[in-house]
Amino acid sequence: MREISLDDVWVRRFHEGPDRAPFLVCFPHAGGSANYFSPLSGMLRSSAQVLALQYPGRQDRRHHRCLTTIDAFADEVFAALEPIMKQPVAFFGHSMGAMIAFEVATRMRERLDTEPGVLMVSGRRAPSRHREEPGVHLRDDDGIVAELKGLSGTDTRVLDDPDVLDMILPAVRGDYTAVETYRYRPRPVLGCPIVALTGDEDPKADLDEVEGWRDHTTGAFRMHTFRGGHFYLVEHGKAVADVIARHLP
């Protein structure tokens, strides 16, 4: 294993990959945790050194202050990942994670004059494709739970447990605040390849909005569409892992 010191507050590693394999950093969705990517890590253990981010306010970080802006997430993630940014590294972000991954990639270019070998974005419209939508973060707790159930990304039995809800709702509300208050600031586009993955029935990102990621790089752009909604990758885990493996630097 390469001797690189990473921030163990932010970074989780579930499996060891080949020593010379590229790093793959996985960015969870709103309300998500690093554990969401444990199955993906197992499927990619022969192809990459998979690292999953653990955002504050959940699980073993539930007592850490929740973040409420994408910029705050990106600044802290950038600091946590800086030790590997001169190494071969790829980013994979789902939903809110795609936005954070994009902003971290932009910081890499601006601050270190480098970029990830590839930016893979899932379940998210391009940053420049803004929607005016009712704010989920402004709803009461029941309204946020209804949103989570509608997206089918969380076991509904968990959402019916009051004790669990007390633990997860502050982080979920903070994440939705970050997502829904984010506004893209036009800057020079990236040069790294962008690979977009999406479900063909995702209510959060239609195909034209996902295609808009093409405008955010001067490099290659590829789009992979799967049957399903916002959490299409639950049903297509192996196929998603195969796409990621093919695009690793």
C-alpha positions as a Markdown table, in Angstrom:
| # | Residue | x | y | z |
|---|---|---|---|---|
| 1 | Met | 0.0 | 0.0 | 0.0 |
| 2 | Arg | 1.3 | 3.4 | -0.9 |
| 3 | Glu | 2.4 | 5.4 | 2.2 |
| 4 | Ile | 0.1 | 8.4 | 1.8 |
| 5 | Ser | -1.5 | 10.0 | 4.9 |
| 6 | Leu | -5.2 | 10.8 | 4.4 |
| 7 | Asp | -7.6 | 12.6 | 6.8 |
| 8 | Asp | -9.3 | 9.6 | 8.5 |
| 9 | Val | -12.1 | 11.9 | 9.7 |
| 10 | Trp | -13.3 | 12.4 | 6.1 |
| 11 | Val | -12.0 | 9.3 | 4.3 |
| 12 | Arg | -13.1 | 5.7 | 4.6 |
| 13 | Arg | -11.4 | 2.7 | 2.9 |
| 14 | Phe | -13.3 | -0.6 | 2.9 |
| 15 | His | -11.0 | -2.7 | 0.7 |
| 16 | Glu | -7.4 | -2.5 | -0.3 |
| 17 | Gly | -6.8 | -2.3 | -4.0 |
| 18 | Pro | -3.7 | -3.0 | -6.1 |
| 19 | Asp | -0.8 | -0.8 | -5.0 |
| 20 | Arg | -0.3 | 0.9 | -8.4 |
| 21 | Ala | -4.0 | 1.3 | -9.1 |
| 22 | Pro | -5.5 | 4.8 | -9.3 |
| 23 | Phe | -7.5 | 6.2 | -6.4 |
| 24 | Leu | -11.2 | 6.4 | -6.9 |
| 25 | Val | -12.9 | 8.9 | -4.5 |
| 26 | Cys | -16.6 | 8.4 | -4.0 |
| 27 | Phe | -18.8 | 11.3 | -3.0 |
| 28 | Pro | -22.2 | 10.4 | -1.4 |
| 29 | His | -25.6 | 11.8 | -2.1 |
| 30 | Ala | -27.6 | 14.1 | 0.2 |
| 31 | Gly | -28.2 | 12.2 | 3.4 |
| 32 | Gly | -25.8 | 9.5 | 2.3 |
| 33 | Ser | -22.8 | 8.1 | 4.1 |
| 34 | Ala | -19.5 | 6.5 | 3.1 |
| 35 | Asn | -21.0 | 3.0 | 3.8 |
| 36 | Tyr | -23.3 | 3.5 | 0.7 |
| 37 | Phe | -20.2 | 2.8 | -1.4 |
| 38 | Ser | -19.0 | -0.3 | 0.4 |
| 39 | Pro | -20.5 | -2.7 | -2.2 |
| 40 | Leu | -19.1 | -0.6 | -5.1 |
| 41 | Ser | -15.7 | -0.7 | -3.4 |
| 42 | Gly | -15.8 | -4.5 | -3.2 |
| 43 | Met | -16.7 | -4.7 | -6.9 |
| 44 | Leu | -13.8 | -2.4 | -7.9 |
| 45 | Arg | -11.2 | -3.7 | -5.5 |
| 46 | Ser | -9.1 | -5.2 | -8.3 |
| 47 | Ser | -9.2 | -2.0 | -10.4 |
| 48 | Ala | -8.8 | 0.9 | -7.9 |
| 49 | Gln | -7.9 | 2.1 | -4.5 |
| 50 | Val | -11.5 | 3.1 | -3.5 |
| 51 | Leu | -12.0 | 5.9 | -1.0 |
| 52 | Ala | -15.4 | 6.9 | 0.2 |
| 53 | Leu | -16.1 | 10.3 | 1.9 |
| 54 | Gln | -17.9 | 10.5 | 5.2 |
| 55 | Tyr | -19.6 | 13.8 | 5.5 |
| 56 | Pro | -20.1 | 15.4 | 9.0 |
| 57 | Gly | -23.4 | 15.0 | 10.8 |
| 58 | Arg | -24.0 | 11.3 | 10.2 |
| 59 | Gln | -23.0 | 7.9 | 11.7 |
| 60 | Asp | -19.6 | 8.1 | 13.4 |
| 61 | Arg | -19.5 | 11.9 | 12.6 |
| 62 | Arg | -23.0 | 12.6 | 13.9 |
| 63 | His | -21.7 | 15.0 | 16.5 |
| 64 | His | -19.7 | 17.0 | 13.9 |
| 65 | Arg | -21.3 | 20.3 | 12.7 |
| 66 | Cys | -23.4 | 19.8 | 9.6 |
| 67 | Leu | -22.3 | 21.8 | 6.5 |
| 68 | Thr | -24.9 | 23.8 | 4.6 |
| 69 | Thr | -23.2 | 25.0 | 1.5 |
| 70 | Ile | -21.6 | 23.2 | -1.4 |
| 71 | Asp | -18.6 | 25.5 | -1.2 |
| 72 | Ala | -18.0 | 24.5 | 2.5 |
| 73 | Phe | -18.2 | 20.8 | 1.5 |
| 74 | Ala | -15.8 | 21.4 | -1.4 |
| 75 | Asp | -13.2 | 23.4 | 0.6 |
| 76 | Glu | -13.1 | 20.7 | 3.4 |
| 77 | Val | -13.0 | 17.8 | 1.0 |
| 78 | Phe | -10.2 | 19.5 | -1.0 |
| 79 | Ala | -8.1 | 19.8 | 2.2 |
| 80 | Ala | -8.8 | 16.2 | 3.1 |
| 81 | Leu | -7.8 | 14.9 | -0.3 |
| 82 | Glu | -4.9 | 17.2 | -1.1 |
| 83 | Pro | -2.3 | 14.5 | -0.3 |
| 84 | Ile | -3.4 | 12.4 | -3.2 |
| 85 | Met | -4.1 | 15.1 | -5.8 |
| 86 | Lys | -0.8 | 14.7 | -7.6 |
| 87 | Gln | -1.5 | 10.9 | -7.9 |
| 88 | Pro | -3.7 | 9.3 | -10.5 |
| 89 | Val | -7.2 | 9.9 | -9.1 |
| 90 | Ala | -10.7 | 9.7 | -10.4 |
| 91 | Phe | -13.9 | 11.1 | -8.8 |
| 92 | Phe | -17.3 | 9.5 | -8.7 |
| 93 | Gly | -20.2 | 11.5 | -7.2 |
| 94 | His | -23.8 | 10.7 | -7.0 |
| 95 | Ser | -26.5 | 13.5 | -6.8 |
| 96 | Met | -25.2 | 16.1 | -4.3 |
| 97 | Gly | -21.9 | 14.2 | -4.5 |
| 98 | Ala | -21.6 | 15.1 | -8.2 |
| 99 | Met | -21.8 | 18.8 | -7.4 |
| 100 | Ile | -19.2 | 18.5 | -4.6 |
| 101 | Ala | -16.9 | 16.4 | -6.9 |
| 102 | Phe | -17.2 | 19.1 | -9.6 |
| 103 | Glu | -16.3 | 21.9 | -7.2 |
| 104 | Val | -13.4 | 20.0 | -5.8 |
| 105 | Ala | -12.1 | 19.3 | -9.3 |
| 106 | Thr | -12.4 | 23.0 | -10.1 |
| 107 | Arg | -10.4 | 23.8 | -6.9 |
| 108 | Met | -7.7 | 21.4 | -8.0 |
| 109 | Arg | -7.3 | 23.2 | -11.3 |
| 110 | Glu | -7.3 | 26.7 | -9.7 |
| 111 | Arg | -5.1 | 25.9 | -6.7 |
| 112 | Leu | -2.8 | 23.1 | -7.8 |
| 113 | Asp | -2.9 | 23.3 | -11.6 |
| 114 | Thr | -4.0 | 19.7 | -11.8 |
| 115 | Glu | -7.3 | 17.9 | -12.3 |
| 116 | Pro | -8.7 | 14.4 | -11.7 |
| 117 | Gly | -8.0 | 11.9 | -14.4 |
| 118 | Val | -11.7 | 11.7 | -14.9 |
| 119 | Leu | -14.8 | 13.2 | -13.3 |
| 120 | Met | -17.7 | 10.8 | -13.1 |
| 121 | Val | -21.1 | 12.3 | -12.2 |
| 122 | Ser | -24.3 | 10.4 | -11.5 |
| 123 | Gly | -27.9 | 11.4 | -11.0 |
| 124 | Arg | -27.3 | 15.1 | -11.3 |
| 125 | Arg | -28.0 | 17.7 | -13.9 |
| 126 | Ala | -25.1 | 19.9 | -15.1 |
| 127 | Pro | -24.1 | 22.7 | -12.7 |
| 128 | Ser | -25.2 | 25.3 | -15.3 |
| 129 | Arg | -28.7 | 23.8 | -15.6 |
| 130 | His | -30.5 | 25.5 | -12.7 |
| 131 | Arg | -34.1 | 24.6 | -11.7 |
| 132 | Glu | -36.4 | 26.6 | -9.7 |
| 133 | Glu | -38.0 | 24.1 | -7.3 |
| 134 | Pro | -39.8 | 24.2 | -3.9 |
| 135 | Gly | -37.1 | 23.9 | -1.3 |
| 136 | Val | -37.1 | 20.6 | 0.5 |
| 137 | His | -34.9 | 22.0 | 3.2 |
| 138 | Leu | -37.7 | 24.4 | 4.1 |
| 139 | Arg | -40.2 | 21.7 | 4.8 |
| 140 | Asp | -41.1 | 20.3 | 8.2 |
| 141 | Asp | -39.6 | 16.9 | 9.2 |
| 142 | Asp | -42.6 | 15.0 | 7.7 |
| 143 | Gly | -42.0 | 16.8 | 4.4 |
| 144 | Ile | -38.4 | 15.8 | 4.2 |
| 145 | Val | -39.2 | 12.2 | 5.1 |
| 146 | Ala | -41.8 | 12.2 | 2.3 |
| 147 | Glu | -39.1 | 13.4 | -0.2 |
| 148 | Leu | -36.7 | 10.6 | 0.9 |
| 149 | Lys | -39.3 | 7.9 | 0.6 |
| 150 | Gly | -40.3 | 9.2 | -2.9 |
| 151 | Leu | -36.7 | 8.9 | -4.1 |
| 152 | Ser | -36.4 | 5.3 | -2.8 |
| 153 | Gly | -32.8 | 5.8 | -1.7 |
| 154 | Thr | -33.4 | 4.9 | 1.9 |
| 155 | Asp | -35.0 | 1.9 | 3.5 |
| 156 | Thr | -38.5 | 3.1 | 4.4 |
| 157 | Arg | -38.4 | 1.0 | 7.6 |
| 158 | Val | -35.5 | 3.1 | 8.8 |
| 159 | Leu | -37.6 | 6.3 | 8.0 |
| 160 | Asp | -40.4 | 5.0 | 10.2 |
| 161 | Asp | -38.1 | 4.8 | 13.3 |
| 162 | Pro | -38.4 | 8.0 | 15.3 |
| 163 | Asp | -35.0 | 7.4 | 17.0 |
| 164 | Val | -33.2 | 7.0 | 13.7 |
| 165 | Leu | -35.0 | 10.1 | 12.3 |
| 166 | Asp | -33.7 | 12.1 | 15.2 |
| 167 | Met | -30.2 | 11.2 | 14.3 |
| 168 | Ile | -30.3 | 11.6 | 10.5 |
| 169 | Leu | -32.7 | 14.5 | 9.8 |
| 170 | Pro | -30.3 | 17.3 | 10.8 |
| 171 | Ala | -27.7 | 16.1 | 8.3 |
| 172 | Val | -30.4 | 15.5 | 5.6 |
| 173 | Arg | -31.7 | 19.1 | 6.1 |
| 174 | Gly | -28.2 | 20.5 | 6.0 |
| 175 | Asp | -27.4 | 18.6 | 2.8 |
| 176 | Tyr | -30.6 | 19.7 | 1.1 |
| 177 | Thr | -29.9 | 23.3 | 2.1 |
| 178 | Ala | -26.5 | 23.0 | 0.4 |
| 179 | Val | -27.9 | 21.5 | -2.7 |
| 180 | Glu | -30.9 | 23.9 | -3.1 |
| 181 | Thr | -28.9 | 27.1 | -2.4 |
| 182 | Tyr | -26.1 | 26.2 | -4.8 |
| 183 | Arg | -25.6 | 28.5 | -7.8 |
| 184 | Tyr | -23.1 | 27.8 | -10.4 |
| 185 | Arg | -20.5 | 30.5 | -10.9 |
| 186 | Pro | -19.2 | 30.6 | -14.5 |
| 187 | Arg | -15.4 | 29.8 | -14.6 |
| 188 | Pro | -13.0 | 28.3 | -17.2 |
| 189 | Val | -14.2 | 24.8 | -17.9 |
| 190 | Leu | -12.3 | 21.7 | -16.9 |
| 191 | Gly | -10.0 | 19.9 | -19.3 |
| 192 | Cys | -10.5 | 16.4 | -17.8 |
| 193 | Pro | -12.9 | 13.9 | -19.3 |
| 194 | Ile | -16.4 | 13.9 | -17.8 |
| 195 | Val | -18.5 | 10.8 | -17.7 |
| 196 | Ala | -22.2 | 11.2 | -16.8 |
| 197 | Leu | -24.4 | 8.4 | -15.6 |
| 198 | Thr | -28.2 | 8.7 | -15.1 |
| 199 | Gly | -31.5 | 6.9 | -14.8 |
| 200 | Asp | -33.9 | 7.4 | -17.6 |
| 201 | Glu | -36.7 | 8.2 | -15.2 |
| 202 | Asp | -34.9 | 10.3 | -12.7 |
| 203 | Pro | -37.2 | 13.2 | -11.6 |
| 204 | Lys | -34.2 | 15.2 | -10.4 |
| 205 | Ala | -32.3 | 15.2 | -13.8 |
| 206 | Asp | -33.7 | 14.7 | -17.2 |
| 207 | Leu | -31.5 | 13.5 | -20.1 |
| 208 | Asp | -31.1 | 16.9 | -21.6 |
| 209 | Glu | -30.0 | 18.4 | -18.2 |
| 210 | Val | -27.5 | 15.6 | -17.8 |
| 211 | Glu | -26.2 | 16.1 | -21.3 |
| 212 | Gly | -25.4 | 19.6 | -20.2 |
| 213 | Trp | -22.3 | 18.3 | -18.4 |
| 214 | Arg | -20.7 | 18.3 | -21.9 |
| 215 | Asp | -20.4 | 22.1 | -21.6 |
| 216 | His | -18.2 | 21.8 | -18.5 |
| 217 | Thr | -15.1 | 20.3 | -20.1 |
| 218 | Thr | -12.9 | 20.7 | -23.2 |
| 219 | Gly | -12.1 | 17.0 | -22.8 |
| 220 | Ala | -14.0 | 14.0 | -23.8 |
| 221 | Phe | -17.6 | 13.5 | -22.7 |
| 222 | Arg | -19.5 | 10.3 | -22.4 |
| 223 | Met | -23.0 | 9.6 | -21.1 |
| 224 | His | -24.4 | 6.3 | -19.9 |
| 225 | Thr | -28.1 | 5.9 | -19.3 |
| 226 | Phe | -29.7 | 3.1 | -17.2 |
| 227 | Arg | -33.3 | 2.1 | -16.7 |
| 228 | Gly | -34.6 | 3.5 | -13.4 |
| 229 | Gly | -35.0 | 6.6 | -11.3 |
| 230 | His | -32.7 | 8.7 | -9.1 |
| 231 | Phe | -31.2 | 5.6 | -7.4 |
| 232 | Tyr | -30.9 | 3.5 | -10.5 |
| 233 | Leu | -27.5 | 2.4 | -9.3 |
| 234 | Val | -29.0 | 0.2 | -6.6 |
| 235 | Glu | -30.5 | -2.0 | -9.3 |
| 236 | His | -27.5 | -1.7 | -11.7 |
| 237 | Gly | -24.5 | -1.9 | -9.3 |
| 238 | Lys | -22.4 | -4.3 | -11.3 |
| 239 | Ala | -23.1 | -2.4 | -14.6 |
| 240 | Val | -22.2 | 0.9 | -12.9 |
| 241 | Ala | -19.0 | -0.6 | -11.5 |
| 242 | Asp | -18.1 | -1.8 | -15.0 |
| 243 | Val | -18.6 | 1.7 | -16.5 |
| 244 | Ile | -16.4 | 3.2 | -13.8 |
| 245 | Ala | -13.7 | 0.6 | -14.3 |
| 246 | Arg | -13.6 | 1.3 | -18.0 |
| 247 | His | -13.1 | 5.0 | -17.5 |
| 248 | Leu | -10.5 | 4.9 | -14.7 |
| 249 | Pro | -7.3 | 6.8 | -15.6 |
